[in-house]
Amino acid sequence: MARQRGPVWQADILYDKQRQRKSFPTQQEAEAWEEAVRKAEVNGLPLPDPSQTQKATLRDSVDQYFESIWPYVKRKDYAREQIAM
């Protein structure tokens, strides 16, 4: 079960008789990793990489940029030229 530890969420689970702990920015990511570890153990697979539990696409990154940074860009014409390169 994921628990909050300060600003992050920590996943804590036993895998192959060893405690595994990883920190994530959100509760959903922590719980997704825990679920992936449980499935891996049941199926006899290696411990899953935490970065693989939630894959972000390039489109997600670009959308996030335009939502958070773009409104504060003063020279949008120059920025558009840089993005087009």
Number of C-alpha atoms within 10 A of each C-alpha: 11 22 14 15 10 7 10 15 20 23 22 18 19 13 16 11 7 8 9 14 13 15 20 20 12 14 18 13 20 26 20 16 27 26 16 17 23 18 14 15 16 9 9 10 11 11 16 16 10 17 11 10 17 11 8 10 9 9 9 10 11 11 13 12 12 12 11 10 10 13 10 10 11 9 8 12 9 10 12 10 9 9 7 6 5
